[in-house]
Amino acid sequence: MALARARARQSARARCDASRRERRARRGTTARRRAVTRRGEDPSGEVLRDARGRVARFAERDELDALARLQTRGFYEPALGRGAGAIDAIDGPLRAAFAWDVARTLRKKYAYARAGRFAPLVATVDDVIVGACEVSIQRDFEAIEALREARGEDDAEEYAYLSCMTVDEAHRRRALASLLMRAGERVAREWGFNVALLHVYEENRGAVRAYEKAGYETIRAPFRTPYDVLRGRTKLLMAKRI
């Protein structure tokens, strides 16, 4: 009798596993399949070339400092807000600390590049980095719950995440952000994901419209860190099937 029950449970588990595999085959899965780069090696080379011949590629290890400087220019906010402008006595030290933290964090993240879990992408003009986007594999619980609720991705345990998108001010409105976004989505697909997630501030209506135009939809709002509360901003979590 005990043997029969054990066989019945084994058969039920096998049917459940088969059903799960069938659902994944029908709708795709956020689970990983294969890496875009060889494990144990830094990612390198071209990822995407647009109709104008402009290229989005992997940033090399020796370009991390230049990438950090671009991110600092793009993301640092003066102590009194962008509208008030920078005050040298206050913002000089704050900006230096911010730049140091950006560079340190970028080097820490790059440690995961050889494992196929992080990829910094850049666009260059005349060999100068003018745009960047990061792609990583994340497993934040709230984002996964939102993905399951909005998209029915019941088997999602981690996801592809686009972040730190920035383009140098002198090169904006030239579709470089779109090129980097599509390159990030290509990396995510080749990592084995069919959904990409990102955060954007709700108050940044231009960016929200750009992401919506690219096919992203808001799946959870609002989300506010203590810093966001201080700045009076709200983050939207957006997703796109890729």
Backbone as CSV, one residue per row, in Angstrom:
resi,resn,N_x,N_y,N_z,CA_x,CA_y,CA_z,C_x,C_y,C_z
1,MET,0.831,-1.208,0.000,0.000,0.000,0.000,0.868,1.261,0.000
2,ALA,1.897,1.254,0.856,2.795,2.406,0.923,3.518,2.596,-0.401
3,LEU,3.917,1.475,-1.020,4.600,1.552,-2.306,3.685,2.137,-3.367
4,ALA,2.420,1.763,-3.339,1.458,2.277,-4.311,1.260,3.780,-4.148
5,ARG,1.173,4.224,-2.881,1.022,5.663,-2.640,2.247,6.433,-3.125
6,ALA,3.434,5.876,-2.892,4.662,6.542,-3.331,4.697,6.658,-4.845
7,ARG,4.273,5.592,-5.521,4.250,5.626,-6.988,3.228,6.644,-7.485
8,ALA,2.097,6.747,-6.784,1.069,7.717,-7.179,1.583,9.145,-7.032
9,ARG,2.284,9.402,-5.922,2.841,10.744,-5.733,3.883,11.061,-6.795
10,GLN,4.728,10.074,-7.132,5.750,10.273,-8.160,5.101,10.571,-9.508
11,SER,4.020,9.835,-9.808,3.303,10.056,-11.064,2.674,11.441,-11.102
12,ALA,2.121,11.893,-9.970,1.502,13.221,-9.908,2.546,14.307,-10.110
13,ARG,3.719,14.128,-9.500,4.785,15.126,-9.686,5.235,15.175,-11.134
14,ALA,5.325,14.004,-11.765,5.741,13.947,-13.170,4.727,14.671,-14.051
15,ARG,3.414,14.482,-13.768,2.381,15.175,-14.559,2.465,16.679,-14.341
16,CYS,2.729,17.089,-13.092,2.847,18.518,-12.783,4.029,19.126,-13.520
17,ASP,5.170,18.398,-13.512,6.357,18.901,-14.207,6.110,19.004,-15.706
18,ALA,5.428,18.018,-16.265,5.130,18.035,-17.691,4.207,19.188,-18.045
19,SER,3.223,19.439,-17.168,2.307,20.553,-17.394,3.040,21.880,-17.349
20,ARG,3.977,22.028,-16.401,4.742,23.268,-16.286,5.604,23.475,-17.530
21,ARG,6.229,22.388,-18.020,7.049,22.513,-19.229,6.201,22.900,-20.428
22,GLU,4.976,22.375,-20.489,4.084,22.704,-21.600,3.679,24.172,-21.553
23,ARG,3.374,24.709,-20.343,3.018,26.123,-20.232,4.175,27.011,-20.647
24,ARG,5.380,26.634,-20.251,6.546,27.422,-20.633,6.740,27.418,-22.145
25,ALA,6.541,26.271,-22.753,6.709,26.181,-24.206,5.690,27.034,-24.941
26,ARG,4.453,27.144,-24.379,3.407,27.916,-25.045,3.658,29.408,-24.962
27,ARG,4.078,29.900,-23.821,4.165,31.346,-23.670,5.599,31.864,-23.525
28,GLY,6.587,30.964,-23.540,7.954,31.405,-23.283,8.195,31.438,-21.792
29,THR,9.416,31.745,-21.413,9.740,31.746,-20.002,10.763,32.805,-19.685
30,THR,10.756,33.274,-18.457,11.784,34.215,-18.035,13.021,33.472,-17.546
31,ALA,12.983,32.148,-17.541,14.144,31.389,-17.084,15.284,31.525,-18.087
32,ARG,16.509,31.342,-17.626,17.672,31.489,-18.477,17.850,30.266,-19.358
33,ARG,18.391,30.480,-20.571,18.705,29.370,-21.456,20.206,29.291,-21.706
34,ARG,20.805,30.367,-22.201,22.236,30.342,-22.451,22.779,31.756,-22.344
35,ALA,24.074,31.875,-22.157,24.684,33.189,-21.990,25.111,33.754,-23.334
36,VAL,25.113,35.081,-23.418,25.541,35.744,-24.639,27.063,35.781,-24.719
37,THR,27.746,35.641,-23.619,29.196,35.650,-23.583,29.687,34.365,-22.945
38,ARG,30.941,34.077,-23.166,31.520,32.881,-22.575,31.796,33.110,-21.093
39,ARG,31.392,32.155,-20.288,31.626,32.284,-18.849,33.122,32.334,-18.584
40,GLY,33.484,33.173,-17.615,34.881,33.315,-17.277,35.601,34.355,-18.098
41,GLU,34.906,35.004,-19.047,35.517,36.030,-19.870,34.734,37.328,-19.755
42,ASP,35.441,38.455,-19.849,34.755,39.739,-19.874,33.943,39.848,-21.165
43,PRO,32.713,40.398,-21.094,31.941,40.593,-22.328,32.616,41.632,-23.202
44,SER,32.613,41.431,-24.500,33.244,42.384,-25.402,32.610,42.266,-26.781
45,GLY,32.767,43.327,-27.563,32.310,43.292,-28.943,31.003,44.037,-29.170
46,GLU,30.624,44.080,-30.417,29.424,44.785,-30.855,28.167,44.004,-30.489
47,VAL,27.146,44.733,-30.033,25.864,44.117,-29.705,24.813,44.441,-30.768
48,LEU,24.765,45.709,-31.185,23.742,46.126,-32.139,24.243,47.316,-32.943
49,ARG,23.918,47.314,-34.243,24.261,48.421,-35.131,22.969,48.928,-35.766
50,ASP,22.743,50.238,-35.724,21.500,50.768,-36.277,21.658,51.120,-37.750
51,ALA,20.583,51.635,-38.340,20.590,51.926,-39.773,21.611,52.997,-40.154
52,ARG,21.997,53.820,-39.192,22.983,54.871,-39.462,24.416,54.389,-39.272
53,GLY,24.558,53.122,-38.915,25.888,52.576,-38.699,26.437,52.804,-37.309
54,ARG,25.633,53.358,-36.411,26.078,53.583,-35.038,25.991,52.279,-34.247
55,VAL,26.924,52.091,-33.368,27.074,50.802,-32.694,26.885,50.930,-31.188
56,ALA,26.153,49.988,-30.622,26.112,49.788,-29.172,26.925,48.528,-28.900
57,ARG,27.839,48.623,-27.957,28.747,47.507,-27.689,28.962,47.354,-26.194
58,PHE,29.615,46.261,-25.823,29.972,46.056,-24.429,31.105,47.012,-24.054
59,ALA,31.006,47.605,-22.878,32.107,48.416,-22.361,33.230,47.487,-21.905
60,GLU,34.453,47.878,-22.193,35.612,47.099,-21.763,35.963,47.444,-20.315
61,ARG,36.688,46.556,-19.691,37.061,46.770,-18.291,37.814,48.090,-18.107
62,ASP,38.709,48.425,-19.051,39.502,49.643,-18.890,38.719,50.908,-19.250
63,GLU,37.437,50.765,-19.583,36.598,51.921,-19.865,35.663,52.256,-18.698
64,LEU,35.759,51.521,-17.614,34.827,51.712,-16.509,34.915,53.112,-15.900
65,ASP,36.131,53.661,-15.826,36.270,55.005,-15.256,35.573,56.039,-16.141
66,ALA,35.747,55.918,-17.465,35.072,56.848,-18.386,33.560,56.677,-18.298
67,LEU,33.105,55.441,-18.155,31.675,55.180,-18.011,31.147,55.789,-16.712
68,ALA,31.916,55.663,-15.648,31.505,56.244,-14.357,31.410,57.766,-14.444
69,ARG,32.315,58.390,-15.181,32.258,59.851,-15.332,30.995,60.264,-16.090
70,LEU,30.640,59.505,-17.120,29.411,59.795,-17.858,28.192,59.642,-16.951
71,GLN,28.153,58.578,-16.160,27.030,58.360,-15.256,26.957,59.455,-14.193
72,THR,28.096,59.912,-13.732,28.102,60.999,-12.756,27.498,62.259,-13.351
73,ARG,27.891,62.599,-14.574,27.324,63.779,-15.230,25.820,63.631,-15.424
74,GLY,25.388,62.415,-15.729,23.981,62.197,-16.022,23.085,62.114,-14.806
75,PHE,23.617,61.628,-13.674,22.744,61.303,-12.549,22.934,62.178,-11.311
76,TYR,24.031,62.898,-11.232,24.203,63.728,-10.037,23.195,64.879,-10.046
77,GLU,22.572,65.089,-8.885,21.628,66.192,-8.727,22.145,67.158,-7.682
78,PRO,22.198,68.460,-7.988,22.646,69.441,-6.993,21.834,69.348,-5.707
79,ALA,22.460,69.735,-4.632,21.835,69.612,-3.314,20.493,70.331,-3.240
80,LEU,20.368,71.454,-3.924,19.123,72.218,-3.890,18.224,71.937,-5.089
81,GLY,18.567,70.900,-5.860,17.745,70.535,-7.012,18.316,71.076,-8.311
82,ARG,17.929,70.454,-9.399,18.461,70.857,-10.708,18.054,72.288,-11.059
83,GLY,16.871,72.664,-10.668,16.389,74.002,-11.002,17.195,75.097,-10.330
84,ALA,17.705,74.824,-9.143,18.462,75.830,-8.396,19.905,75.932,-8.853
85,GLY,20.389,74.884,-9.532,21.773,74.890,-9.963,22.716,74.464,-8.847
86,ALA,23.985,74.272,-9.217,24.978,73.797,-8.259,25.604,74.947,-7.490
87,ILE,25.901,74.699,-6.230,26.630,75.638,-5.386,27.976,74.994,-5.079
88,ASP,29.059,75.601,-5.569,30.372,74.967,-5.510,30.748,74.510,-4.111
89,ALA,30.505,75.350,-3.115,30.928,75.020,-1.752,30.218,73.782,-1.221
90,ILE,28.990,73.572,-1.674,28.205,72.423,-1.217,28.343,71.258,-2.190
91,ASP,28.128,71.550,-3.463,28.040,70.475,-4.439,29.395,69.932,-4.869
92,GLY,30.475,70.725,-4.691,31.793,70.203,-5.032,32.115,68.929,-4.280
93,PRO,32.101,68.953,-2.955,32.371,67.727,-2.190,31.318,66.632,-2.417
94,LEU,30.054,67.043,-2.521,28.998,66.048,-2.722,29.165,65.351,-4.072
95,ARG,29.471,66.109,-5.098,29.661,65.529,-6.425,30.870,64.595,-6.443
96,ALA,31.942,64.988,-5.757,33.132,64.135,-5.693,32.812,62.818,-5.002
97,ALA,32.040,62.880,-3.908,31.645,61.658,-3.195,30.734,60.803,-4.062
98,PHE,29.832,61.459,-4.782,28.924,60.738,-5.673,29.717,60.034,-6.772
99,ALA,30.683,60.737,-7.374,31.496,60.156,-8.438,32.282,58.953,-7.928
100,TRP,32.841,59.084,-6.713,33.595,57.966,-6.123,32.686,56.764,-5.926
101,ASP,31.467,56.988,-5.445,30.541,55.887,-5.195,30.086,55.242,-6.506
102,VAL,29.856,56.049,-7.541,29.464,55.498,-8.839,30.554,54.585,-9.378
103,ALA,31.807,55.050,-9.328,32.918,54.244,-9.834,33.093,52.964,-9.024
104,ARG,32.992,53.073,-7.706,33.130,51.889,-6.845,32.028,50.878,-7.112
105,THR,30.788,51.366,-7.218,29.652,50.473,-7.460,29.756,49.805,-8.821
106,LEU,30.210,50.558,-9.823,30.341,50.001,-11.160,31.377,48.879,-11.185
107,ARG,32.489,49.069,-10.485,33.502,48.009,-10.429,32.959,46.773,-9.714
108,LYS,32.173,46.976,-8.662,31.586,45.841,-7.949,30.612,45.089,-8.853
109,LYS,29.795,45.817,-9.605,28.849,45.165,-10.507,29.568,44.427,-11.620
110,TYR,30.669,45.006,-12.092,31.387,44.384,-13.205,31.969,43.028,-12.819
111,ALA,32.130,42.798,-11.528,32.625,41.501,-11.073,31.686,40.373,-11.494
112,TYR,30.411,40.704,-11.784,29.443,39.689,-12.200,29.383,39.522,-13.716
113,ALA,30.176,40.306,-14.452,30.111,40.250,-15.907,30.568,38.898,-16.443
114,ARG,31.610,38.356,-15.851,32.133,37.074,-16.342,31.176,35.920,-16.073
115,ALA,30.270,36.105,-15.130,29.270,35.079,-14.841,28.029,35.235,-15.710
116,GLY,28.025,36.232,-16.595,26.867,36.455,-17.455,25.674,37.012,-16.714
117,ARG,25.930,37.846,-15.686,24.836,38.422,-14.912,24.853,39.954,-14.931
118,PHE,25.808,40.530,-15.604,25.894,41.986,-15.700,26.608,42.352,-16.992
119,ALA,26.093,43.385,-17.670,26.729,43.840,-18.898,26.553,45.342,-19.049
120,PRO,27.650,46.101,-19.025,27.550,47.531,-19.310,27.664,47.761,-20.815
121,LEU,26.734,48.505,-21.361,26.724,48.793,-22.794,27.015,50.265,-23.020
122,VAL,27.717,50.584,-24.099,28.035,51.971,-24.400,27.831,52.247,-25.886
123,ALA,27.578,53.522,-26.163,27.596,54.039,-27.527,28.692,55.088,-27.571
124,THR,29.468,55.122,-28.641,30.586,56.055,-28.732,30.490,56.906,-29.987
125,VAL,31.056,58.091,-29.904,31.213,58.982,-31.047,32.668,59.427,-31.060
126,ASP,33.358,59.141,-32.152,34.792,59.463,-32.254,35.567,58.874,-31.083
127,ASP,35.234,57.631,-30.763,35.908,56.883,-29.691,35.691,57.457,-28.297
128,VAL,34.713,58.349,-28.153,34.354,58.896,-26.843,33.006,58.315,-26.422
129,ILE,32.925,57.810,-25.196,31.674,57.238,-24.704,30.666,58.360,-24.473
130,VAL,29.539,58.299,-25.181,28.524,59.353,-25.065,27.177,58.816,-24.585
131,GLY,27.051,57.518,-24.433,25.803,56.941,-23.955,26.064,55.603,-23.299
132,ALA,25.198,55.238,-22.361,25.401,53.987,-21.642,24.088,53.422,-21.131
133,CYS,24.073,52.118,-20.950,22.941,51.403,-20.367,23.493,50.139,-19.728
134,GLU,22.946,49.768,-18.593,23.375,48.541,-17.929,22.276,47.486,-18.012
135,VAL,22.689,46.250,-18.197,21.768,45.112,-18.189,22.247,44.145,-17.118
136,SER,21.326,43.682,-16.296,21.711,42.756,-15.236,20.593,41.770,-14.973
137,ILE,20.918,40.742,-14.235,19.930,39.751,-13.813,19.634,40.003,-12.344
138,GLN,18.366,40.238,-12.031,17.954,40.583,-10.684,16.899,39.598,-10.182
139,ARG,16.699,39.607,-8.867,15.672,38.743,-8.277,14.957,39.433,-7.124
140,ASP,14.672,40.727,-7.315,13.939,41.485,-6.311,12.530,40.909,-6.159
141,PHE,12.123,40.631,-4.919,10.855,39.941,-4.668,9.664,40.749,-5.167
142,GLU,9.650,42.054,-4.883,8.496,42.870,-5.271,8.361,42.947,-6.783
143,ALA,9.475,43.050,-7.490,9.412,43.094,-8.942,8.912,41.768,-9.508
144,ILE,9.359,40.677,-8.925,8.917,39.366,-9.387,7.428,39.183,-9.127
145,GLU,6.946,39.632,-7.951,5.519,39.552,-7.662,4.713,40.375,-8.661
146,ALA,5.202,41.561,-8.989,4.501,42.395,-9.966,4.484,41.732,-11.332
147,LEU,5.581,41.095,-11.693,5.668,40.404,-12.976,4.696,39.230,-13.020
148,ARG,4.589,38.517,-11.922,3.666,37.378,-11.871,2.215,37.844,-11.960
149,GLU,1.905,38.935,-11.239,0.530,39.423,-11.222,0.120,40.033,-12.560
150,ALA,1.018,40.789,-13.177,0.661,41.508,-14.400,0.796,40.658,-15.649
151,ARG,1.769,39.765,-15.660,2.053,39.016,-16.879,1.808,37.517,-16.758
152,GLY,1.433,37.052,-15.579,1.193,35.623,-15.419,2.446,34.781,-15.478
153,GLU,3.612,35.392,-15.187,4.871,34.658,-15.223,5.045,33.913,-13.900
154,ASP,4.276,32.850,-13.724,4.243,32.153,-12.441,5.571,31.503,-12.083
155,ASP,6.392,31.183,-13.100,7.643,30.492,-12.821,8.830,31.442,-12.756
156,ALA,8.562,32.740,-12.776,9.655,33.712,-12.740,10.360,33.691,-11.391
157,GLU,11.673,33.510,-11.394,12.473,33.560,-10.184,13.494,34.689,-10.245
158,GLU,13.819,35.137,-11.442,14.680,36.287,-11.638,14.322,36.904,-12.986
159,TYR,14.894,38.057,-13.270,14.466,38.777,-14.467,15.612,39.630,-14.998
160,ALA,15.493,40.017,-16.264,16.461,40.923,-16.879,16.049,42.354,-16.574
161,TYR,17.031,43.160,-16.184,16.755,44.515,-15.707,17.644,45.513,-16.432
162,LEU,17.015,46.511,-17.058,17.737,47.596,-17.708,17.806,48.783,-16.750
163,SER,18.979,49.385,-16.638,19.139,50.476,-15.679,20.265,51.409,-16.114
164,CYS,20.360,52.535,-15.392,21.453,53.496,-15.589,21.574,53.959,-17.036
165,MET,20.435,54.163,-17.684,20.423,54.677,-19.053,20.743,56.163,-19.035
166,THR,21.768,56.556,-19.750,22.118,57.972,-19.829,22.822,58.268,-21.144
167,VAL,22.596,59.463,-21.652,23.253,59.939,-22.867,23.798,61.328,-22.569
168,ASP,25.033,61.578,-22.977,25.634,62.881,-22.771,24.755,63.979,-23.359
169,GLU,24.643,65.073,-22.634,23.703,66.134,-23.012,23.908,66.619,-24.445
170,ALA,25.150,66.684,-24.906,25.441,67.180,-26.245,25.005,66.215,-27.345
171,HIS,24.648,64.985,-26.976,24.308,63.974,-27.979,22.885,63.441,-27.804
172,ARG,22.063,64.152,-27.056,20.694,63.708,-26.865,19.821,64.051,-28.070
173,ARG,18.653,63.427,-28.117,17.691,63.602,-29.214,18.253,63.123,-30.551
174,ARG,19.085,62.108,-30.483,19.643,61.509,-31.695,19.400,60.003,-31.734
175,ALA,18.440,59.543,-30.928,18.023,58.130,-30.880,19.107,57.198,-30.333
176,LEU,20.095,57.743,-29.619,21.102,56.876,-29.021,20.525,56.080,-27.852
177,ALA,19.607,56.692,-27.099,18.976,55.963,-26.001,18.186,54.775,-26.538
178,SER,17.505,54.977,-27.661,16.758,53.880,-28.280,17.695,52.759,-28.722
179,LEU,18.830,53.131,-29.298,19.820,52.133,-29.718,20.307,51.326,-28.524
180,LEU,20.631,52.006,-27.424,21.122,51.315,-26.235,20.046,50.432,-25.610
181,MET,18.790,50.916,-25.628,17.694,50.124,-25.074,17.520,48.826,-25.862
182,ARG,17.527,48.949,-27.192,17.356,47.753,-28.020,18.535,46.806,-27.878
183,ALA,19.723,47.361,-27.684,20.889,46.514,-27.448,20.753,45.775,-26.116
184,GLY,20.265,46.488,-25.088,20.045,45.845,-23.800,19.027,44.723,-23.888
185,GLU,17.974,44.949,-24.656,16.961,43.916,-24.839,17.538,42.713,-25.584
186,ARG,18.431,42.962,-26.533,19.056,41.847,-27.253,19.896,41.006,-26.303
187,VAL,20.672,41.663,-25.449,21.470,40.921,-24.470,20.558,40.099,-23.561
188,ALA,19.463,40.716,-23.102,18.529,39.997,-22.229,17.960,38.762,-22.922
189,ARG,17.603,38.903,-24.195,17.082,37.739,-24.943,18.134,36.645,-25.038
190,GLU,19.356,37.032,-25.338,20.403,36.030,-25.503,20.812,35.410,-24.166
191,TRP,20.534,36.112,-23.079,20.709,35.511,-21.766,19.590,34.523,-21.463
192,GLY,18.525,34.559,-22.248,17.445,33.591,-22.069,16.182,34.137,-21.464
193,PHE,15.983,35.458,-21.482,14.781,36.064,-20.916,13.887,36.588,-22.032
194,ASN,12.583,36.533,-21.795,11.664,37.093,-22.791,10.915,38.314,-22.269
195,VAL,11.298,38.792,-21.094,10.721,40.004,-20.528,11.857,40.845,-19.948
196,ALA,11.808,42.146,-20.198,12.771,43.076,-19.612,12.027,44.051,-18.706
197,LEU,12.623,44.382,-17.575,12.031,45.330,-16.627,12.941,46.545,-16.472
198,LEU,12.339,47.652,-16.089,13.102,48.855,-15.775,12.279,49.745,-14.852
199,HIS,12.957,50.658,-14.175,12.286,51.678,-13.366,12.457,53.036,-14.030
200,VAL,11.466,53.875,-13.881,11.546,55.242,-14.372,10.736,56.121,-13.431
201,TYR,11.183,57.358,-13.240,10.420,58.267,-12.393,9.161,58.733,-13.117
202,GLU,8.046,58.648,-12.427,6.764,59.045,-13.002,6.789,60.503,-13.451
203,GLU,7.534,61.339,-12.743,7.594,62.765,-13.079,8.394,63.040,-14.352
204,ASN,9.183,62.085,-14.776,9.962,62.231,-16.011,9.090,61.798,-17.185
205,ARG,8.141,62.656,-17.543,7.138,62.277,-18.529,7.753,61.972,-19.894
206,GLY,8.826,62.664,-20.236,9.463,62.396,-21.522,9.998,60.986,-21.595
207,ALA,10.660,60.545,-20.518,11.194,59.187,-20.489,10.074,58.157,-20.465
208,VAL,9.030,58.429,-19.681,7.894,57.499,-19.622,7.280,57.320,-21.007
209,ARG,7.073,58.424,-21.716,6.498,58.330,-23.066,7.425,57.570,-24.004
210,ALA,8.727,57.794,-23.867,9.682,57.092,-24.732,9.643,55.581,-24.483
211,TYR,9.571,55.189,-23.216,9.501,53.763,-22.903,8.178,53.169,-23.377
212,GLU,7.100,53.909,-23.217,5.809,53.413,-23.688,5.832,53.237,-25.205
213,LYS,6.426,54.185,-25.899,6.537,54.092,-27.356,7.361,52.874,-27.767
214,ALA,8.334,52.514,-26.933,9.181,51.354,-27.215,8.514,50.038,-26.833
215,GLY,7.309,50.104,-26.233,6.579,48.888,-25.907,6.521,48.524,-24.444
216,TYR,7.027,49.381,-23.567,6.987,49.088,-22.131,5.647,49.507,-21.531
217,GLU,5.205,48.739,-20.554,3.957,49.024,-19.851,4.217,49.061,-18.345
218,THR,3.521,49.958,-17.658,3.651,50.031,-16.204,2.953,48.838,-15.569
219,ILE,3.683,48.109,-14.731,3.078,46.947,-14.073,2.969,47.137,-12.565
220,ARG,3.627,48.159,-12.022,3.455,48.434,-10.597,3.834,49.883,-10.304
221,ALA,2.998,50.521,-9.511,3.241,51.900,-9.055,2.360,52.136,-7.835
222,PRO,2.721,53.002,-6.934,4.007,53.711,-6.917,5.040,52.965,-6.096
223,PHE,6.294,53.376,-6.249,7.381,52.845,-5.432,8.272,54.025,-5.061
224,ARG,8.512,54.218,-3.753,9.285,55.377,-3.317,10.295,54.962,-2.253
225,THR,11.550,55.250,-2.517,12.584,55.078,-1.508,12.582,56.326,-0.619
226,PRO,13.251,56.287,0.543,13.333,57.507,1.363,13.903,58.695,0.581
227,TYR,14.877,58.434,-0.308,15.437,59.513,-1.121,14.381,60.066,-2.075
228,ASP,13.547,59.177,-2.634,12.482,59.632,-3.527,11.474,60.504,-2.776
229,VAL,11.168,60.113,-1.544,10.241,60.915,-0.730,10.819,62.306,-0.505
230,LEU,12.119,62.348,-0.205,12.781,63.628,0.018,12.709,64.500,-1.232
231,ARG,12.864,63.875,-2.401,12.844,64.607,-3.663,11.441,64.771,-4.235
232,GLY,10.455,64.146,-3.601,9.080,64.252,-4.084,8.844,63.542,-5.401
233,ARG,9.420,62.332,-5.520,9.307,61.598,-6.782,8.758,60.197,-6.542
234,THR,8.238,59.603,-7.618,7.670,58.264,-7.558,8.231,57.428,-8.695
235,LYS,8.635,56.206,-8.396,9.157,55.304,-9.417,8.047,54.408,-9.954
236,LEU,8.073,54.220,-11.265,7.203,53.251,-11.924,8.039,52.044,-12.314
237,LEU,7.469,50.861,-12.168,8.106,49.642,-12.664,7.445,49.300,-13.990
238,MET,8.246,49.220,-15.061,7.717,48.962,-16.387,8.313,47.665,-16.933
239,ALA,7.556,46.995,-17.803,7.983,45.716,-18.362,7.634,45.661,-19.841
240,LYS,8.409,44.858,-20.555,8.170,44.671,-21.992,8.516,43.236,-22.349
241,ARG,7.652,42.607,-23.145,7.997,41.286,-23.676,8.935,41.494,-24.860
242,ILE,10.062,40.810,-24.847,11.104,41.051,-25.841,11.341,39.828,-26.712
